[in-house]
Amino acid sequence: MNNKIVILGAGITGLSAGINLGAEIFESQEIPGGLCASYCMSPDAKKHYSFSCGKSYRFESGGGHWIFGADKMIKDFINKFSITRTYLRNSAVYLPDFNLYVPFPLQNNLSYLPPPIKKDILREIRNPGHYKGIKTFEEWLEASFGNTLCKLFFSPFHDLYTAGLYKKIAPVYRYKTPFYKKLIIEGAGRKTPAAGYNASFIYPKEGLGELVRKLAGKCRIKFLKKAIKIDTSHKQVFFEDGTNVKYGKLISTLPLNKMINLTQCRIKEESLPYTSVLIVNIGAKRGERCPDYHWVYFPKSKAGFYRVGFYSNVDASFLPSSSRKKTERVSIYVEKAYCGGRRHNIDIKRICGKIVEELKSLRFITEVEVMDCNWVEVAYAWQYPDSNIKEEVIKVLKDNKIYQIGRYGRWRFQGIADSIREGLAT
């Protein structure tokens, strides 16, 4: 009887599971970390993954990945490998029609809005819609926040953030859109306490990439092993390089829709909607109106992005070493969403040009020194109303000794802390 445990994927979940189980990990890329991999770039050099960036900007493959929701156990585990710093979230919503920044979450900071708009929002909040019969995320937003606030922010933002899917998907991730009626009413007249899942977060002092490298140092990993087929009858994984491995139990961090294809599971992949995201990392000369926020949400943008994050506003280590005590440079990530992996229809060079043009018009930046793009095929995983496809697929795989773990493996939203926790509990 084959009792061998095999892990697919050396992202943060797979690495944590590898440390816990001592099992061999098979990773499709040449480095560990997945979306949590950090890299450095200078104007005259290509990407490199060395620990010290020196004259280079530091970026992350999946944009800003800050560690929220870490309890003492997770903090202690991370600090065995990398010392962390704690940060209080400093983020905002930018309303271009008013040229106005409102602290996040917008609904708890109505005092920043023009009085007539605030009055309409409060009236609708005090007289909420009915939740009976609600099916979609769009309907939940309308019933919770009312027409005025949805028209001002929630509808256009989620249209960009989900690439239009918010009109079809179930009302998930409610804790990402906190609805506390008391705080909303209080926030119309005064400053309210920070709310939401990421009101504070931690980040490794030497960068997320260094944490990943140290975790990987405790694991047995085979790189450049891209799985192309899984034979569930003979419990065998086949890789693109012509090799294969047999398993008794397979721990998979691969996205659930990909596992449907690899195992030839008789379930339609289209039943699992998802959003792909183009991450544009930029190192540039800082513009005169570049904000000091960690990140800013956009309900409208000419280039179609929904968020601009400022790595270097979180920590100066994202900048070239000569600029860390100054303010003349900025390290940025920009996120633009697409529906269901439609990369083949995208002119990335043209999109990047439009993003840079808009950032310059906002006076966030002047001269671009470095720019690099990353495509995240499955960035946000959703479900359709009344669908149990996710649970069905996970059960079918489990019956075949394949255990899905992690954010994309289990097709849900979770952060780095929860991913580490899940890996260690596998």
Secondary structure as a PSIPRED ss2 file (coil, helix, strand):
# PSIPRED VFORMAT (PSIPRED V4.0)

   1 M C   1.000  0.000  0.000
   2 N C   1.000  0.000  0.000
   3 N C   1.000  0.000  0.000
   4 K C   1.000  0.000  0.000
   5 I E   0.000  0.000  1.000
   6 V E   0.000  0.000  1.000
   7 I E   0.000  0.000  1.000
   8 L E   0.000  0.000  1.000
   9 G C   1.000  0.000  0.000
  10 A C   1.000  0.000  0.000
  11 G E   0.000  0.000  1.000
  12 I H   0.000  1.000  0.000
  13 T H   0.000  1.000  0.000
  14 G H   0.000  1.000  0.000
  15 L H   0.000  1.000  0.000
  16 S H   0.000  1.000  0.000
  17 A H   0.000  1.000  0.000
  18 G H   0.000  1.000  0.000
  19 I H   0.000  1.000  0.000
  20 N H   0.000  1.000  0.000
  21 L H   0.000  1.000  0.000
  22 G C   1.000  0.000  0.000
  23 A C   1.000  0.000  0.000
  24 E E   0.000  0.000  1.000
  25 I E   0.000  0.000  1.000
  26 F E   0.000  0.000  1.000
  27 E C   1.000  0.000  0.000
  28 S C   1.000  0.000  0.000
  29 Q C   1.000  0.000  0.000
  30 E C   1.000  0.000  0.000
  31 I C   1.000  0.000  0.000
  32 P C   1.000  0.000  0.000
  33 G E   0.000  0.000  1.000
  34 G H   0.000  1.000  0.000
  35 L H   0.000  1.000  0.000
  36 C H   0.000  1.000  0.000
  37 A C   1.000  0.000  0.000
  38 S E   0.000  0.000  1.000
  39 Y E   0.000  0.000  1.000
  40 C E   0.000  0.000  1.000
  41 M E   0.000  0.000  1.000
  42 S C   1.000  0.000  0.000
  43 P C   1.000  0.000  0.000
  44 D C   1.000  0.000  0.000
  45 A C   1.000  0.000  0.000
  46 K C   1.000  0.000  0.000
  47 K C   1.000  0.000  0.000
  48 H E   0.000  0.000  1.000
  49 Y C   1.000  0.000  0.000
  50 S C   1.000  0.000  0.000
  51 F C   1.000  0.000  0.000
  52 S C   1.000  0.000  0.000
  53 C C   1.000  0.000  0.000
  54 G C   1.000  0.000  0.000
  55 K C   1.000  0.000  0.000
  56 S C   1.000  0.000  0.000
  57 Y E   0.000  0.000  1.000
  58 R E   0.000  0.000  1.000
  59 F E   0.000  0.000  1.000
  60 E E   0.000  0.000  1.000
  61 S C   1.000  0.000  0.000
  62 G C   1.000  0.000  0.000
  63 G C   1.000  0.000  0.000
  64 G C   1.000  0.000  0.000
  65 H C   1.000  0.000  0.000
  66 W C   1.000  0.000  0.000
  67 I E   0.000  0.000  1.000
  68 F C   1.000  0.000  0.000
  69 G C   1.000  0.000  0.000
  70 A C   1.000  0.000  0.000
  71 D C   1.000  0.000  0.000
  72 K H   0.000  1.000  0.000
  73 M H   0.000  1.000  0.000
  74 I H   0.000  1.000  0.000
  75 K H   0.000  1.000  0.000
  76 D H   0.000  1.000  0.000
  77 F H   0.000  1.000  0.000
  78 I H   0.000  1.000  0.000
  79 N H   0.000  1.000  0.000
  80 K C   1.000  0.000  0.000
  81 F C   1.000  0.000  0.000
  82 S C   1.000  0.000  0.000
  83 I C   1.000  0.000  0.000
  84 T E   0.000  0.000  1.000
  85 R E   0.000  0.000  1.000
  86 T E   0.000  0.000  1.000
  87 Y E   0.000  0.000  1.000
  88 L E   0.000  0.000  1.000
  89 R C   1.000  0.000  0.000
  90 N C   1.000  0.000  0.000
  91 S E   0.000  0.000  1.000
  92 A E   0.000  0.000  1.000
  93 V E   0.000  0.000  1.000
  94 Y E   0.000  0.000  1.000
  95 L E   0.000  0.000  1.000
  96 P C   1.000  0.000  0.000
  97 D C   1.000  0.000  0.000
  98 F C   1.000  0.000  0.000
  99 N C   1.000  0.000  0.000
 100 L E   0.000  0.000  1.000
 101 Y E   0.000  0.000  1.000
 102 V E   0.000  0.000  1.000
 103 P E   0.000  0.000  1.000
 104 F C   1.000  0.000  0.000
 105 P C   1.000  0.000  0.000
 106 L H   0.000  1.000  0.000
 107 Q H   0.000  1.000  0.000
 108 N H   0.000  1.000  0.000
 109 N C   1.000  0.000  0.000
 110 L H   0.000  1.000  0.000
 111 S H   0.000  1.000  0.000
 112 Y H   0.000  1.000  0.000
 113 L C   1.000  0.000  0.000
 114 P C   1.000  0.000  0.000
 115 P H   0.000  1.000  0.000
 116 P H   0.000  1.000  0.000
 117 I H   0.000  1.000  0.000
 118 K H   0.000  1.000  0.000
 119 K H   0.000  1.000  0.000
 120 D H   0.000  1.000  0.000
 121 I H   0.000  1.000  0.000
 122 L H   0.000  1.000  0.000
 123 R H   0.000  1.000  0.000
 124 E H   0.000  1.000  0.000
 125 I H   0.000  1.000  0.000
 126 R H   0.000  1.000  0.000
 127 N C   1.000  0.000  0.000
 128 P C   1.000  0.000  0.000
 129 G C   1.000  0.000  0.000
 130 H C   1.000  0.000  0.000
 131 Y C   1.000  0.000  0.000
 132 K C   1.000  0.000  0.000
 133 G C   1.000  0.000  0.000
 134 I C   1.000  0.000  0.000
 135 K C   1.000  0.000  0.000
 136 T C   1.000  0.000  0.000
 137 F H   0.000  1.000  0.000
 138 E H   0.000  1.000  0.000
 139 E H   0.000  1.000  0.000
 140 W H   0.000  1.000  0.000
 141 L H   0.000  1.000  0.000
 142 E H   0.000  1.000  0.000
 143 A H   0.000  1.000  0.000
 144 S H   0.000  1.000  0.000
 145 F H   0.000  1.000  0.000
 146 G H   0.000  1.000  0.000
 147 N H   0.000  1.000  0.000
 148 T H   0.000  1.000  0.000
 149 L H   0.000  1.000  0.000
 150 C H   0.000  1.000  0.000
 151 K H   0.000  1.000  0.000
 152 L H   0.000  1.000  0.000
 153 F H   0.000  1.000  0.000
 154 F H   0.000  1.000  0.000
 155 S H   0.000  1.000  0.000
 156 P H   0.000  1.000  0.000
 157 F H   0.000  1.000  0.000
 158 H H   0.000  1.000  0.000
 159 D H   0.000  1.000  0.000
 160 L H   0.000  1.000  0.000
 161 Y H   0.000  1.000  0.000
 162 T C   1.000  0.000  0.000
 163 A C   1.000  0.000  0.000
 164 G C   1.000  0.000  0.000
 165 L H   0.000  1.000  0.000
 166 Y H   0.000  1.000  0.000
 167 K H   0.000  1.000  0.000
 168 K C   1.000  0.000  0.000
 169 I C   1.000  0.000  0.000
 170 A C   1.000  0.000  0.000
 171 P C   1.000  0.000  0.000
 172 V C   1.000  0.000  0.000
 173 Y C   1.000  0.000  0.000
 174 R H   0.000  1.000  0.000
 175 Y H   0.000  1.000  0.000
 176 K H   0.000  1.000  0.000
 177 T C   1.000  0.000  0.000
 178 P C   1.000  0.000  0.000
 179 F C   1.000  0.000  0.000
 180 Y C   1.000  0.000  0.000
 181 K H   0.000  1.000  0.000
 182 K H   0.000  1.000  0.000
 183 L H   0.000  1.000  0.000
 184 I H   0.000  1.000  0.000
 185 I H   0.000  1.000  0.000
 186 E H   0.000  1.000  0.000
 187 G C   1.000  0.000  0.000
 188 A C   1.000  0.000  0.000
 189 G C   1.000  0.000  0.000
 190 R C   1.000  0.000  0.000
 191 K C   1.000  0.000  0.000
 192 T C   1.000  0.000  0.000
 193 P C   1.000  0.000  0.000
 194 A C   1.000  0.000  0.000
 195 A C   1.000  0.000  0.000
 196 G C   1.000  0.000  0.000
 197 Y C   1.000  0.000  0.000
 198 N C   1.000  0.000  0.000
 199 A C   1.000  0.000  0.000
 200 S E   0.000  0.000  1.000
 201 F E   0.000  0.000  1.000
 202 I E   0.000  0.000  1.000
 203 Y E   0.000  0.000  1.000
 204 P E   0.000  0.000  1.000
 205 K C   1.000  0.000  0.000
 206 E C   1.000  0.000  0.000
 207 G C   1.000  0.000  0.000
 208 L H   0.000  1.000  0.000
 209 G H   0.000  1.000  0.000
 210 E H   0.000  1.000  0.000
 211 L H   0.000  1.000  0.000
 212 V H   0.000  1.000  0.000
 213 R H   0.000  1.000  0.000
 214 K H   0.000  1.000  0.000
 215 L H   0.000  1.000  0.000
 216 A H   0.000  1.000  0.000
 217 G C   1.000  0.000  0.000
 218 K C   1.000  0.000  0.000
 219 C C   1.000  0.000  0.000
 220 R E   0.000  0.000  1.000
 221 I E   0.000  0.000  1.000
 222 K E   0.000  0.000  1.000
 223 F C   1.000  0.000  0.000
 224 L C   1.000  0.000  0.000
 225 K C   1.000  0.000  0.000
 226 K C   1.000  0.000  0.000
 227 A E   0.000  0.000  1.000
 228 I E   0.000  0.000  1.000
 229 K E   0.000  0.000  1.000
 230 I E   0.000  0.000  1.000
 231 D E   0.000  0.000  1.000
 232 T C   1.000  0.000  0.000
 233 S C   1.000  0.000  0.000
 234 H C   1.000  0.000  0.000
 235 K C   1.000  0.000  0.000
 236 Q E   0.000  0.000  1.000
 237 V E   0.000  0.000  1.000
 238 F E   0.000  0.000  1.000
 239 F E   0.000  0.000  1.000
 240 E C   1.000  0.000  0.000
 241 D C   1.000  0.000  0.000
 242 G C   1.000  0.000  0.000
 243 T C   1.000  0.000  0.000
 244 N E   0.000  0.000  1.000
 245 V E   0.000  0.000  1.000
 246 K E   0.000  0.000  1.000
 247 Y C   1.000  0.000  0.000
 248 G C   1.000  0.000  0.000
 249 K E   0.000  0.000  1.000
 250 L E   0.000  0.000  1.000
 251 I E   0.000  0.000  1.000
 252 S E   0.000  0.000  1.000
 253 T C   1.000  0.000  0.000
 254 L C   1.000  0.000  0.000
 255 P C   1.000  0.000  0.000
 256 L H   0.000  1.000  0.000
 257 N H   0.000  1.000  0.000
 258 K H   0.000  1.000  0.000
 259 M H   0.000  1.000  0.000
 260 I H   0.000  1.000  0.000
 261 N H   0.000  1.000  0.000
 262 L H   0.000  1.000  0.000
 263 T H   0.000  1.000  0.000
 264 Q C   1.000  0.000  0.000
 265 C C   1.000  0.000  0.000
 266 R C   1.000  0.000  0.000
 267 I C   1.000  0.000  0.000
 268 K C   1.000  0.000  0.000
 269 E H   0.000  1.000  0.000
 270 E H   0.000  1.000  0.000
 271 S H   0.000  1.000  0.000
 272 L C   1.000  0.000  0.000
 273 P C   1.000  0.000  0.000
 274 Y E   0.000  0.000  1.000
 275 T E   0.000  0.000  1.000
 276 S E   0.000  0.000  1.000
 277 V E   0.000  0.000  1.000
 278 L E   0.000  0.000  1.000
 279 I E   0.000  0.000  1.000
 280 V E   0.000  0.000  1.000
 281 N E   0.000  0.000  1.000
 282 I E   0.000  0.000  1.000
 283 G E   0.000  0.000  1.000
 284 A E   0.000  0.000  1.000
 285 K E   0.000  0.000  1.000
 286 R E   0.000  0.000  1.000
 287 G C   1.000  0.000  0.000
 288 E C   1.000  0.000  0.000
 289 R C   1.000  0.000  0.000
 290 C C   1.000  0.000  0.000
 291 P C   1.000  0.000  0.000
 292 D C   1.000  0.000  0.000
 293 Y C   1.000  0.000  0.000
 294 H C   1.000  0.000  0.000
 295 W E   0.000  0.000  1.000
 296 V E   0.000  0.000  1.000
 297 Y E   0.000  0.000  1.000
 298 F C   1.000  0.000  0.000
 299 P C   1.000  0.000  0.000
 300 K C   1.000  0.000  0.000
 301 S C   1.000  0.000  0.000
 302 K C   1.000  0.000  0.000
 303 A C   1.000  0.000  0.000
 304 G C   1.000  0.000  0.000
 305 F C   1.000  0.000  0.000
 306 Y C   1.000  0.000  0.000
 307 R E   0.000  0.000  1.000
 308 V E   0.000  0.000  1.000
 309 G E   0.000  0.000  1.000
 310 F E   0.000  0.000  1.000
 311 Y H   0.000  1.000  0.000
 312 S H   0.000  1.000  0.000
 313 N H   0.000  1.000  0.000
 314 V H   0.000  1.000  0.000
 315 D C   1.000  0.000  0.000
 316 A H   0.000  1.000  0.000
 317 S H   0.000  1.000  0.000
 318 F H   0.000  1.000  0.000
 319 L C   1.000  0.000  0.000
 320 P C   1.000  0.000  0.000
 321 S H   0.000  1.000  0.000
 322 S H   0.000  1.000  0.000
 323 S H   0.000  1.000  0.000
 324 R C   1.000  0.000  0.000
 325 K C   1.000  0.000  0.000
 326 K C   1.000  0.000  0.000
 327 T C   1.000  0.000  0.000
 328 E C   1.000  0.000  0.000
 329 R E   0.000  0.000  1.000
 330 V E   0.000  0.000  1.000
 331 S E   0.000  0.000  1.000
 332 I E   0.000  0.000  1.000
 333 Y E   0.000  0.000  1.000
 334 V E   0.000  0.000  1.000
 335 E E   0.000  0.000  1.000
 336 K E   0.000  0.000  1.000
 337 A E   0.000  0.000  1.000
 338 Y E   0.000  0.000  1.000
 339 C E   0.000  0.000  1.000
 340 G C   1.000  0.000  0.000
 341 G C   1.000  0.000  0.000
 342 R C   1.000  0.000  0.000
 343 R H   0.000  1.000  0.000
 344 H H   0.000  1.000  0.000
 345 N H   0.000  1.000  0.000
 346 I C   1.000  0.000  0.000
 347 D C   1.000  0.000  0.000
 348 I H   0.000  1.000  0.000
 349 K H   0.000  1.000  0.000
 350 R H   0.000  1.000  0.000
 351 I H   0.000  1.000  0.000
 352 C H   0.000  1.000  0.000
 353 G H   0.000  1.000  0.000
 354 K H   0.000  1.000  0.000
 355 I H   0.000  1.000  0.000
 356 V H   0.000  1.000  0.000
 357 E H   0.000  1.000  0.000
 358 E H   0.000  1.000  0.000
 359 L H   0.000  1.000  0.000
 360 K H   0.000  1.000  0.000
 361 S H   0.000  1.000  0.000
 362 L C   1.000  0.000  0.000
 363 R C   1.000  0.000  0.000
 364 F C   1.000  0.000  0.000
 365 I E   0.000  0.000  1.000
 366 T E   0.000  0.000  1.000
 367 E E   0.000  0.000  1.000
 368 V E   0.000  0.000  1.000
 369 E E   0.000  0.000  1.000
 370 V E   0.000  0.000  1.000
 371 M E   0.000  0.000  1.000
 372 D E   0.000  0.000  1.000
 373 C E   0.000  0.000  1.000
 374 N E   0.000  0.000  1.000
 375 W E   0.000  0.000  1.000
 376 V E   0.000  0.000  1.000
 377 E E   0.000  0.000  1.000
 378 V E   0.000  0.000  1.000
 379 A E   0.000  0.000  1.000
 380 Y E   0.000  0.000  1.000
 381 A E   0.000  0.000  1.000
 382 W C   1.000  0.000  0.000
 383 Q C   1.000  0.000  0.000
 384 Y C   1.000  0.000  0.000
 385 P C   1.000  0.000  0.000
 386 D C   1.000  0.000  0.000
 387 S C   1.000  0.000  0.000
 388 N C   1.000  0.000  0.000
 389 I H   0.000  1.000  0.000
 390 K H   0.000  1.000  0.000
 391 E H   0.000  1.000  0.000
 392 E H   0.000  1.000  0.000
 393 V H   0.000  1.000  0.000
 394 I H   0.000  1.000  0.000
 395 K H   0.000  1.000  0.000
 396 V H   0.000  1.000  0.000
 397 L H   0.000  1.000  0.000
 398 K H   0.000  1.000  0.000
 399 D H   0.000  1.000  0.000
 400 N C   1.000  0.000  0.000
 401 K C   1.000  0.000  0.000
 402 I E   0.000  0.000  1.000
 403 Y E   0.000  0.000  1.000
 404 Q E   0.000  0.000  1.000
 405 I C   1.000  0.000  0.000
 406 G C   1.000  0.000  0.000
 407 R C   1.000  0.000  0.000
 408 Y C   1.000  0.000  0.000
 409 G C   1.000  0.000  0.000
 410 R C   1.000  0.000  0.000
 411 W C   1.000  0.000  0.000
 412 R C   1.000  0.000  0.000
 413 F C   1.000  0.000  0.000
 414 Q C   1.000  0.000  0.000
 415 G C   1.000  0.000  0.000
 416 I H   0.000  1.000  0.000
 417 A H   0.000  1.000  0.000
 418 D H   0.000  1.000  0.000
 419 S H   0.000  1.000  0.000
 420 I H   0.000  1.000  0.000
 421 R H   0.000  1.000  0.000
 422 E H   0.000  1.000  0.000
 423 G H   0.000  1.000  0.000
 424 L H   0.000  1.000  0.000
 425 A H   0.000  1.000  0.000
 426 T C   1.000  0.000  0.000
